[in-house]
Structure formats: C-alpha cells, structure tokens
Amino acid sequence: MDIVSAITKVLAVGLLLGAGLPALFAVGMRLEAIGHGDLGKPANPTFRVLGYAIFALTAVVILFGILWVTRQTLDYYLDLRVFPDFAYK
C-alpha cells in the first residue's frame, strides 16, 4: 500500500508542477496582454500588475523547486541549509 501512496503523491506533484506552472504562466501572459491593451480592449494597469505578480509567483516556485532538489548538495559542499532541519534526513 505504501507504493500506491507514493505513486499517487508523485503523480499529483507532477500534474501540479508539470501542467499547473505553465498554465499559471499562460494566465500571467494573458493578464499582461490585457493590461497593455493588446487584445482590442482599453489598457488596464491593474491587469498588468496582476500579470507581473503571477510571473513573480511562477519564478519563486521554480526557484523553490531548484533549491529543494539541490538542498543536500548545498548542505554538503557549502554548509548552507535553506530549509528546516526535517528536510535533511
């Protein structure tokens, strides 16, 4: 039963990050285009700022993922612990 649980967790994270982040980025692109008035609508700076905020969120999630994958290497070579102690088993 542990194998099914592990596979389910990997599948959920894969779907979330593999399809969710590009979809979130696409929403940010759409909002930024609406904010500039590129889609035949008048320019709205609120949508532009919201689009940039979504871009920033996407960048933070990507950076968090890179740090998570490299956490053991950063700890071993640089003695740098970015996450709490329970992440280093």
C-alpha positions in Angstrom: 0.0 0.0 0.0 3.0 2.3 0.5 3.9 2.0 -3.2 0.4 3.2 -4.2 0.6 6.1 -1.8 4.0 7.1 -3.1 2.9 6.8 -6.8 -0.2 8.9 -6.1 1.9 11.7 -4.4 4.4 11.7 -7.3 1.5 11.8 -9.8 -0.2 14.7 -8.0 3.0 16.8 -7.8 3.9 16.0 -11.4 0.5 17.2 -12.6 0.6 20.3 -10.4 4.0 21.4 -11.4 4.1 19.9 -14.9 0.8 21.3 -16.1 0.0 23.9 -13.4 3.0 26.1 -13.7 2.8 26.5 -17.5 -0.9 27.2 -17.1 -0.2 29.8 -14.4 2.4 31.4 -16.7 -0.1 31.5 -19.6 -2.7 33.2 -17.3 0.0 35.8 -16.5 0.7 36.3 -20.2 -3.0 36.8 -20.9 -3.4 39.3 -18.0 -0.3 41.2 -19.0 -1.6 41.4 -22.6 -5.0 42.7 -21.4 -3.2 45.2 -19.2 -1.3 46.7 -22.2 -4.5 46.8 -24.3 -3.1 44.4 -26.9 -6.4 42.5 -27.2 -8.6 45.2 -28.5 -9.6 46.3 -25.1 -8.5 49.5 -23.4 -5.3 49.3 -21.3 -5.8 48.4 -17.7 -2.8 48.7 -15.4 -4.4 46.5 -12.7 -4.3 43.5 -15.0 -0.7 44.3 -16.0 0.4 44.4 -12.3 -1.5 41.2 -11.7 0.2 39.5 -14.6 3.6 40.6 -13.3 2.7 39.2 -9.9 1.8 35.9 -11.4 5.2 35.9 -13.2 6.9 36.5 -9.9 5.0 33.7 -8.2 6.0 31.3 -11.1 9.6 32.4 -10.7 9.5 31.8 -6.9 8.0 28.3 -7.3 10.7 27.4 -9.8 13.5 28.8 -7.5 12.0 26.9 -4.6 12.0 23.7 -6.6 15.6 24.1 -7.7 16.6 24.7 -4.1 14.6 21.7 -2.9 16.3 19.4 -5.4 19.8 20.7 -4.6 19.3 21.0 -0.8 21.6 18.1 0.1 24.3 19.3 -2.2 24.2 22.8 -0.9 24.4 21.4 2.7 27.3 19.1 1.9 29.5 21.4 -0.1 28.6 24.9 1.2 27.1 24.1 4.6 24.1 26.0 3.6 20.7 24.9 5.0 17.9 26.7 3.2 15.1 24.5 4.6 14.2 23.4 8.2 16.1 20.5 9.7 13.4 17.9 9.0 14.1 18.3 5.2 17.7 16.9 5.8 17.4 13.2 6.6 
